[in-house]
Amino acid sequence: MTKRRTTPIIRHNAETGKSKRPDHPDFWDTLECKKNKLTGIRRNVMVMQWEFWILGNCERTVSFAEVQRDKNALTKVHVELFCLEPPEGTFLR
C-alpha cells in the first residue's frame, strides 16, 4: 500500500513567451545601443569584450583576454578616448 502525500504539490503557472529581459545596456543589442545613443562601457559576454560607446557609436572594443594580459587596458582606452590625464603613479604611456 502506498502512503498518501500530505504536502501539496506546488505548481508554478509558467507561461512560455512571457519572460522579459532586463532593460539594461548589457542586455541591449547593437541596434538598441545605437537607437538609445548609449554613452558608456558595455560588457558584451556574447563576444567576450568590453565596448566603449559614445553617443550611440561603438568607438573601441577591448577583449576580455586583453584585460587579463594588461590590467591597465581599460584605463588606457579611457585616457585615449576622453583625452584624460593618466592617474598619477600609473605607467600608461
VOPAGU-2260 file (C-alpha; in pm, 1 decimal, decimal comma):
REM VOPAGU-2260
SITE   aa  ch    i         X         Y         Z
SITE  MET   A    0       0,0       0,0       0,0
SITE  THR   A    1     135,3     344,4     -89,2
SITE  LYS   A    2     144,5     625,6     157,5
SITE  ARG   A    3     -75,2     921,2      74,0
SITE  ARG   A    4     102,1    1256,3      18,5
SITE  THR   A    5      24,4    1506,7     291,8
SITE  THR   A    6     204,2    1807,9     147,8
SITE  PRO   A    7      56,0    1971,9    -159,1
SITE  ILE   A    8     242,2    1974,8    -488,7
SITE  ILE   A    9     319,6    2332,8    -582,6
SITE  ARG   A   10     276,7    2403,6    -949,9
SITE  HIS   A   11     400,8    2726,7   -1098,6
SITE  ASN   A   12     195,4    2888,9   -1367,5
SITE  ALA   A   13     483,9    2934,4   -1609,4
SITE  GLU   A   14     363,7    3058,4   -1944,8
SITE  THR   A   15     616,7    3045,4   -2224,3
SITE  GLY   A   16     696,5    3364,1   -2406,7
SITE  LYS   A   17     612,5    3584,6   -2108,2
SITE  SER   A   18     966,8    3640,3   -1980,1
SITE  LYS   A   19    1113,8    3985,6   -2023,2
SITE  ARG   A   20    1483,2    4060,3   -2044,4
SITE  PRO   A   21    1622,9    4343,8   -1832,6
SITE  ASP   A   22    1625,4    4688,9   -1989,0
SITE  HIS   A   23    1995,3    4747,0   -1930,7
SITE  PRO   A   24    2273,0    4824,6   -2183,4
SITE  ASP   A   25    2447,4    4493,0   -2109,5
SITE  PHE   A   26    2137,5    4319,5   -2248,5
SITE  TRP   A   27    2074,7    4551,0   -2544,5
SITE  ASP   A   28    2173,5    4450,0   -2894,5
SITE  THR   A   29    2384,9    4678,7   -3111,2
SITE  LEU   A   30    2083,2    4841,8   -3275,7
SITE  GLU   A   31    1933,4    4927,6   -2935,8
SITE  CYS   A   32    2264,5    5082,5   -2825,9
SITE  LYS   A   33    2266,1    5299,7   -3137,8
SITE  LYS   A   34    1896,2    5391,0   -3105,1
SITE  ASN   A   35    1930,9    5483,5   -2737,3
SITE  LYS   A   36    2254,3    5675,2   -2806,4
SITE  LEU   A   37    2441,2    5479,7   -2542,2
SITE  THR   A   38    2738,5    5653,9   -2387,1
SITE  GLY   A   39    2941,7    5434,1   -2158,0
SITE  ILE   A   40    3106,2    5098,0   -2129,3
SITE  ARG   A   41    2915,3    4782,3   -2211,4
SITE  ARG   A   42    3026,0    4432,5   -2119,5
SITE  ASN   A   43    2938,7    4207,0   -2411,6
SITE  VAL   A   44    2969,2    3847,9   -2291,1
SITE  MET   A   45    2847,3    3709,5   -2624,7
SITE  VAL   A   46    3174,2    3810,0   -2791,5
SITE  MET   A   47    3381,1    3834,3   -2469,7
SITE  GLN   A   48    3474,0    4200,8   -2491,8
SITE  TRP   A   49    3423,1    4543,7   -2338,9
SITE  GLU   A   50    3271,2    4803,9   -2570,8
SITE  PHE   A   51    3322,4    5179,3   -2536,7
SITE  TRP   A   52    3017,1    5365,2   -2667,9
SITE  ILE   A   53    2989,4    5740,6   -2727,4
SITE  LEU   A   54    2650,5    5879,6   -2833,0
SITE  GLY   A   55    2542,8    5555,3   -2997,4
SITE  ASN   A   56    2871,0    5473,6   -3170,5
SITE  CYS   A   57    3094,5    5187,9   -3059,7
SITE  GLU   A   58    3428,6    5367,7   -3061,2
SITE  ARG   A   59    3651,2    5089,8   -2928,2
SITE  THR   A   60    3642,4    4729,1   -2811,9
SITE  VAL   A   61    3878,6    4554,4   -2571,8
SITE  SER   A   62    3872,7    4176,8   -2539,9
SITE  PHE   A   63    3844,3    4008,6   -2201,8
SITE  ALA   A   64    4173,0    3829,6   -2283,4
SITE  GLU   A   65    4348,9    4163,0   -2338,0
SITE  VAL   A   66    4228,5    4285,8   -1997,5
SITE  GLN   A   67    4368,0    3967,7   -1841,4
SITE  ARG   A   68    4707,8    4033,4   -2006,2
SITE  ASP   A   69    4716,8    4406,0   -1923,9
SITE  LYS   A   70    4536,2    4521,8   -1609,9
SITE  ASN   A   71    4553,1    4884,3   -1737,0
SITE  ALA   A   72    4393,4    4810,6   -2076,3
SITE  LEU   A   73    4056,8    4967,0   -1991,4
SITE  THR   A   74    4218,4    5269,8   -1827,0
SITE  LYS   A   75    4434,5    5324,5   -2137,1
SITE  VAL   A   76    4125,5    5332,8   -2358,3
SITE  HIS   A   77    3953,6    5579,4   -2120,7
SITE  VAL   A   78    4257,9    5807,5   -2130,6
SITE  GLU   A   79    4277,4    5793,1   -2508,9
SITE  LEU   A   80    3907,1    5828,2   -2593,0
SITE  PHE   A   81    3826,9    6102,3   -2345,1
SITE  CYS   A   82    4162,2    6286,3   -2363,4
SITE  LEU   A   83    4219,2    6237,9   -1991,7
SITE  GLU   A   84    4537,5    6265,5   -1794,8
SITE  PRO   A   85    4652,4    5923,8   -1672,2
SITE  PRO   A   86    4619,7    5870,4   -1296,8
SITE  GLU   A   87    4933,9    5954,8   -1103,2
SITE  GLY   A   88    5156,1    5660,6   -1028,5
SITE  THR   A   89    5049,0    5460,6   -1333,9
SITE  PHE   A   90    5266,7    5373,7   -1628,2
SITE  LEU   A   91    5016,0    5413,0   -1908,9
SITE  ARG   A   92    5234,0    5581,5   -2165,3
